[in-house]
Amino acid sequence: MVKLSNLFDKLATRFHAECQLEFSPKIPGYMNKPADSYALVIETDETNALILAETLVDWNLGVHLPEGAGPARLEIFCATRAEAESRLKALKVLAPQAQFGAPTIKPVERQDWAESWKQFFHTQRVSDRIVVKPSWESFEERPEDCIVEIDPGLSFGTGLHGTTRACLRFLDAWQRRQPKAFVLDMGCGTGILAIAAAKLGFPRVTAMDNDPAAVRVARANAVINGVADRMECIQADVARVTLAELKADQAYDLVLANLLADILIQWADRIIAAVSRIPGSGLVLSGIMEEQYEAVRSAYMARGFVEQESIILERWKTGCFRRN
Ligand SMILES: C[S@@+](CC[C@H](N)C(=O)[O-])C[C@H]1O[C@@H](n2cnc3c(N)ncnc32)[C@H](O)[C@@H]1O
């Protein structure tokens, strides 16, 4: 049995860094699939699959990694047979060290594709009360449950990634302590954190992202989840953002920033400026690999924050901080 987990991790990490797509551990790249497609199918072992994956992530193509025993199998989706052939040629040039047998090119039915990826996204309880659910599943909720309906899409944040789950856990706990908090989700992706905040009952929530597609997706998800009236979605860049740009008349009691360690450190002053000056105001910092965490933590401790708690999920460490 080939362990593909390293490959999945690698893809997920790379794409987290690019902050474009969230890859489930089993079906990366599902969203780039055009209507009529061909799959370039390569069977190899885990080591060589990793080498190929390095090249594939740079191409930002749809890649399917079917589960199961046997050799690692990559299905690379292309619009035409000619594209599949030229991708194969390019792969051989760009990853000459990768060893694999004779690849095949097969046509892929749209229907197969549309339905097949659904098996990888299921309802999951992420925290005490927050349950993330795709639209095609039903779920028997408990009285206190907060159901966030998110379908996989083009923006990061379907609730599967460890950084998102950790943020949701902190959010859930924070709501019990400070239910009236004014909440900001910096780098909102699908809007999952902001939507969960609104659905937990926080009265005012802002979601912001520098990617206009993410803002559109977040807005649509807010409508689907029935919280559009309490959730402002704004396109803004952490590097320059001001409260005025966020249409906020005051700084936020709780800021969630699932970005990247580098961004969190470089723009620490900007991020902190969004947090209320009232002692005890909260800041959740995520998108940090375990080994980068200390540098992020120090940057914020030096600026008057104390670490309250941290969670490690799949080698990503998320910290919950309070203003001193
Ligand atoms: C890791 S995703 C987090 C998504 C979601 N909040 C979650 O927790 O799942 C990071 C998001 O930050 C956005 N982002 C990256 N750099 C940014 C910047 N400089 N300003 C605003 N948003 C940024 C990306 O577009 C992406 O949607």
The ligand as a Gaussian input file, in Angstrom:
#p B3LYP/6-31G(d) Opt

LIG

0 1
 C       -5.204000      30.226000       4.167000
 S       -6.495000      31.106000       3.407000
 C       -7.656000      31.238000       4.797000
 C       -9.099000      31.141000       4.398000
 C      -10.093000      31.059000       5.535000
 N      -10.047000      32.227000       6.382000
 C       -9.848000      29.838000       6.382000
 O       -9.520000      29.973000       7.551000
 O       -9.994000      28.718000       5.866000
 C       -5.787000      32.697000       3.322000
 C       -6.588000      33.715000       2.591000
 O       -5.898000      34.948000       2.769000
 C       -5.964000      35.680000       1.576000
 N       -4.810000      36.582000       1.576000
 C       -3.517000      36.289000       1.320000
 N       -2.764000      37.383000       1.402000
 C       -3.593000      38.408000       1.727000
 C       -3.407000      39.794000       1.922000
 N       -2.202000      40.355000       1.814000
 N       -4.473000      40.542000       2.235000
 C       -5.703000      39.973000       2.329000
 N       -5.946000      38.669000       2.134000
 C       -4.906000      37.889000       1.832000
 C       -5.961000      34.649000       0.475000
 O       -6.539000      35.164000      -0.701000
 C       -6.747000      33.514000       1.112000
 O       -8.107000      33.571000       0.749000

